[in-house]
Amino acid sequence: MALRRLLPALRPYIPRFAPLSTAPAVREQPAAGPGALPGRGSAKAVRPPVPAVDFGNAQEAYRSRRTWELARSLLVLRLCAWPALLARHEQLLYVSRKLLGQRLFNKLMKMTFYGHFVAGEDQESIQPLLRHNRAFGVGAILDYGVEEDLSPEEAEHKEMESCTSAVERDGGGTNKRDKQYQAHRAFGDRRNGVISARTYFYANEAKCDSHMETFLRCIEASGRVSDDGFIAIKLTALGRPQFLLQFSEVLTKWRRFFHQMAAEQGQAGLAAMDTKLEVAALQESVAKMGIASRAEIEDWFTAETLGVSGTVDLLDWGSLIDSRTKLSKHLVVPNAQTGQLEPLLSRFTEEEELQMTRMLQRMDVLAKKAREVGVRLMVDAEQTYFQPAISRLTLEMQRKFNVEKPLIFNTYQCYLKDAYDNVTLGVELARRECWCFGAKLVRGAYLAQERARAAEIGYEDPINPTYEATNAMYHRMEELHLHPADHQVYFGQLLGMCDQISFPLGQAGYPVYKYVPYGPVMEVLPYLSRRALENSSLMKGARRERQLLWLELLRRLRTGNLFRRPA
Ligand SMILES: Cc1cc2nc3c(=O)[nH]c(=O)nc-3n(C[C@H](O)[C@H](O)[C@H](O)COP(=O)(O)OP(=O)(O)OC[C@H]3O[C@@H](n4cnc5c(N)ncnc54)[C@H](O)[C@@H]3O)c2cc1C
């Protein structure tokens, strides 16, 4: 049994290649703000100027907020900046609950932290807030914030169990895999060093089904509020992570092999989309390595897979390990360290293959529901040892569901050295196959953990060397000519954070969304803890936010507008 069977397993969920076309990669979408404009394909059409946004205008930023909400924000952000309080916040929460009793404690939380960072307890109670924000141009990305309270030991145990296959357990561990794609106990608790992201640990298939049910309820709730909402999902919630690890390794090795071949052809260091291998030279090298016979190799690069260019780029190359080519099962790649040829694809037991298939089925169920109720799915980006697989599976879903408009959104982390390559490949693939590209660009949430893991285990740090380099990567995306009014890229901030960014953007007509967590008070406490910690670590941003809040409060006081209702 092998990972190669994953790709055929995908088959029912993915359409065949659409014919190559020069049709626009991104088509028009219903406007969330100002009128939608033609996408990339009609780049020559006249676009209105990009609307100017003033992020320093406190009155505009808080136009949607009542005065008591501003006061609450100030109080909460101020408390979050108090180190002594933060250091003991867990004990304080415990003691307050004991002293006040559950009902009063819930009330206190709702008047403060919970009320500021969380939308409500369930799908029904969050609706007024969602409608209110929508009226001010800010949409919602729903996220059911309930988290399992696992101890670090439990988390490590679950991680080690769920990231190793039966074959590996029986046959002496995971040491055949690249170090980066093995589970390591010291990094088994994936919550460490991550402030914002929610972390899922695999328990069993029933638990994954229950996560899927939760996401389905989120989709329904989002569909009830608007016809252009989003919900966020994480693939680690939907299946066994071992599959993501192994598939990521396959994709990375295959890409590395391409770059090795490119270096042989004197093209080292070129951007992914500029690297084009000469087919004849490539066939020669592959035959010399003994990877396949010359006749077999000639079959790889037929006009069907390549067109008539006589060159192979990274997208052509990637398609060779698709179910469509039937080639993947024969593939071996040279190991740069040992010089040996190794099978690209790993072995899975029947049960593990079933687990993979179920993960794909769960994604498919979610995407169908999302399409039915008009909600878009954002697939979160996670750790680099899972991310190639997450991104690839998301792309398979995009092929199937982004035919008319973008329904599934992939996430690209700009702190990764290869972020620009990944985005350009996604955009180009969408253009070639004629489906709609949908992206969420973030800087990336796992910086400390990724760095520590790479240093400790001994592989290249996947993260840009500096914050400035990450910013430069972020701004490089502008080279893709994404125009705000095209509604190809959306802005997003967390509920209770950076309102001075979200609301001016929304009011200026940009598509902007708040990440909106919801859930019962006691069950979102871990989320609230992280919010408090994040605000303390992002002191500078929070300080600016507090200054603006003060300005607006004072302005309302001066002008006698303290009790004005947002309009
Ligand atoms: C709506 C929403 C959705 C999100 N979804 C995801 C997701 O799917 N996946 C994900 O990983 N994150 C996600 N995030 C988190 C995001 O990646 C950032 O971590 C978070 O938003 C803080 O970044 P910033 O750009 O707002 O803040 P800033 O303070 O401007 O930037 C901080 C970020 O810069 C980068 N950085 C900081 N120092 C360095 C350094 N020395 N070298 C290189 N890079 C550095 C890191 O990415 C760090 O998180 C999401 C955030 C939001 C608001």
The ligand as a Gaussian input file, in Angstrom:
#p B3LYP/6-31G(d) Opt

LIG

0 1
 C       -7.701000      36.792000       9.843000
 C       -6.392000      36.143000      10.141000
 C       -6.112000      34.879000       9.637000
 C       -4.870000      34.291000       9.878000
 N       -4.610000      33.059000       9.360000
 C       -3.381000      32.512000       9.520000
 C       -3.057000      31.272000       8.923000
 O       -3.885000      30.621000       8.285000
 N       -1.810000      30.787000       9.090000
 C       -0.844000      31.481000       9.811000
 O        0.292000      30.989000       9.909000
 N       -1.145000      32.644000      10.390000
 C       -2.377000      33.179000      10.275000
 N       -2.663000      34.368000      10.872000
 C       -1.669000      35.009000      11.764000
 C       -0.709000      35.887000      10.981000
 O        0.127000      35.046000      10.220000
 C        0.202000      36.740000      11.892000
 O        0.951000      35.945000      12.743000
 C       -0.527000      37.698000      12.751000
 O       -1.585000      38.277000      12.057000
 C        0.442000      38.811000      13.199000
 O        1.051000      39.378000      12.038000
 P        0.803000      40.870000      11.583000
 O        1.219000      40.927000      10.193000
 O       -0.574000      41.260000      11.884000
 O        1.728000      41.622000      12.654000
 P        3.177000      42.200000      12.597000
 O        3.492000      42.497000      14.025000
 O        3.293000      43.255000      11.571000
 O        4.111000      40.993000      12.122000
 C        4.416000      39.899000      12.938000
 C        4.734000      38.756000      11.993000
 O        5.895000      39.087000      11.186000
 C        6.699000      37.940000      10.991000
 N        7.997000      38.184000      11.653000
 C        8.196000      38.794000      12.847000
 N        9.511000      38.813000      13.155000
 C       10.150000      38.199000      12.147000
 C       11.522000      37.895000      11.890000
 N       12.481000      38.239000      12.735000
 N       11.832000      37.243000      10.761000
 C       10.879000      36.901000       9.861000
 N        9.567000      37.160000      10.043000
 C        9.197000      37.801000      11.168000
 C        5.966000      36.785000      11.662000
 O        5.152000      36.173000      10.710000
 C        5.110000      37.472000      12.723000
 O        3.941000      36.738000      13.056000
 C       -3.895000      34.967000      10.656000
 C       -4.179000      36.229000      11.183000
 C       -5.403000      36.810000      10.941000
 C       -5.661000      38.162000      11.534000

